[in-house]
Amino acid sequence: MIPETFEQWKTFLVHDCKIPLTAEFARTRLTVYQDFNKSETKTFIRLYGSQHHQNIIRWFTKIVEGSIEDQIS
């Protein structure tokens, strides 16, 4: 299942994958996902679609900007 909401995605990463959603982690991932020339980004879009790619960028950007910091824990 591809997460459609921030809450679904957060639960998957934080609880299932044990990945902390820190601003540093989000910045690192944004560097990859915002570069359409990277093979990892091309593969991600091919596997999960452009809508999910856009969602991921939006969610990571919110984490970096601190606008969802209260929801991360």
N, C-alpha and C positions, 0 to 999 in steps of 0.2 A: 504494500500500500504506500502510495506517495502522500505524505502529509499535505493537507490543504490549508491548515491553519497554523499560526505560530505556536499555539498550545500543543497541537499534535507533534509538530516538528521538535519543539523543546523537550517534550516528554521522551521522544525517541532518542534524541542526542544525550540528554542529561541522565535519564533513568535507564534506558536500554543499552546505550553505547558507553555510558559513563564518561562523557565528554563535557567538561565545564564550559559554559558559554560565556567566556570572558571577552572583554573588548580586544585584548591582544589576539586571541584565537580568531575572533571575527575579522579583524584587520588582515590577518594572514590569509584567511580564506577569501576575503574580498579581492585581495591582490590577484589571486588565481581566477576567480569567477568573473572578474571584470575584464580580463584579458582574453578576447575571443581568438587570439592566435595560439593560446596554450592548448596542447593536446588534451590535457585533463578537462578543460572547459568544454572543448568540442565533444569529448566523450560523455561528459555529464549531460549536456543538452541532448545528445543523441539518445541516451538511455532514459532520461527523465522528462524531457521536453522543455521548450522555451518558457512556458508558464511557470513551471517549478523553478527553473533557473532565475527568472525574474523575482519570484517569491523569496528565494534564498538570498539574493542580493539585497532585497528590501529588508528582510529580517536581520541579516548581518549588519546592515547600515544602521538600523535602529539600535542594535546592541552597541555599536561603536559610538553613536551619538548619545547613548545613555537614556534614550527615551523609553526603554522597556526594562531598565535595570531592576526595578522592583519585582518584575515577573520572572526573573531568571532563577532564583533560588529554589 
